[in-house]
C-alpha cells in the first residue's frame, strides 16, 4: 500500500491534478464567499438609493430595514 502511494506521488500527473483540484475548489469556495458578501452590499446599496430617492416599495420586509440599520445605513441618510 505504501509503495503504491509513493509510486503515485512520484508521477508528475499526480501533482498537476492536485494543483488543478486545489485551484478549482479554492476558487469555488472563494467565489461563493465573495458573492454572498457582494450581493449583500449591492442589495443594501440599491435599497438605500431607492429609499433616498423617495421610492418606497409597497411591502418592505421589516428585516430589510433591520439589516440596513445594522450595516450603518439608514432610511433617512443624506440629510432627509
C-alpha positions as CSV (number, residue, x, y, z in Angstrom):
1,X,0.0,0.0,0.0
2,X,2.7,2.5,1.0
3,X,4.7,1.6,-2.2
4,X,1.8,2.3,-4.4
5,X,1.2,5.6,-2.7
6,X,4.8,6.6,-3.0
7,X,4.7,5.5,-6.7
8,X,1.7,7.7,-7.3
9,X,3.3,10.7,-5.6
10,X,6.3,10.3,-7.9
11,X,4.2,10.7,-11.0
12,X,4.0,14.3,-12.3
13,X,0.4,14.0,-13.3
14,X,-0.5,13.4,-9.6
15,X,0.9,16.8,-8.6
16,X,-0.6,18.5,-11.7
17,X,-4.0,17.2,-10.8
18,X,-3.6,18.1,-7.2
19,X,-2.8,21.7,-8.1
20,X,-5.7,21.8,-10.5
21,X,-8.0,20.5,-7.8
22,X,-6.7,23.0,-5.2
23,X,-7.2,25.9,-7.6
24,X,-10.6,24.8,-8.7
25,X,-12.0,24.0,-5.3
26,X,-10.3,27.0,-3.7
27,X,-11.7,29.3,-6.4
28,X,-15.2,27.9,-5.9
29,X,-15.1,28.5,-2.2
30,X,-13.6,32.0,-2.5
31,X,-16.1,33.0,-5.1
32,X,-19.0,31.7,-3.1
33,X,-17.9,33.6,0.0
34,X,-17.2,36.8,-2.1
35,X,-20.5,36.5,-4.0
36,X,-22.6,36.5,-0.8
37,X,-20.7,39.5,0.6
38,X,-21.0,41.3,-2.7
39,X,-24.7,40.6,-3.1
40,X,-25.5,41.8,0.5
41,X,-23.6,45.0,-0.2
42,X,-25.2,45.6,-3.6
43,X,-28.7,44.9,-2.2
44,X,-28.2,47.3,0.7
45,X,-26.8,50.0,-1.7
46,X,-29.8,49.6,-4.0
47,X,-32.2,49.7,-1.2
48,X,-30.6,52.8,0.3
49,X,-30.6,54.6,-3.1
50,X,-34.2,53.8,-3.8
51,X,-35.1,54.9,-0.3
52,X,-33.2,58.2,-0.7
53,X,-34.9,58.8,-4.0
54,X,-38.3,58.7,-2.4
55,X,-39.2,55.3,-3.8
56,X,-40.9,53.2,-1.2
57,X,-42.0,49.8,-2.3
58,X,-45.4,48.7,-1.1
59,X,-44.1,46.0,1.1
60,X,-40.6,46.2,2.6
61,X,-39.9,43.3,4.9
62,X,-39.1,44.5,8.4
63,X,-35.9,42.5,8.2
64,X,-34.7,44.7,5.3
65,X,-34.7,47.8,7.5
66,X,-33.1,45.9,10.3
67,X,-30.2,44.9,8.0
68,X,-29.9,48.4,6.7
69,X,-29.7,49.9,10.1
70,X,-27.2,47.2,11.3
71,X,-25.0,48.0,8.3
72,X,-24.7,51.6,9.2
73,X,-27.1,52.8,6.6
74,X,-30.5,54.3,7.4
75,X,-33.6,55.3,5.5
76,X,-33.1,58.9,6.1
77,X,-29.4,59.2,5.3
78,X,-28.3,62.2,3.4
79,X,-29.9,65.0,5.4
80,X,-33.5,63.9,5.0
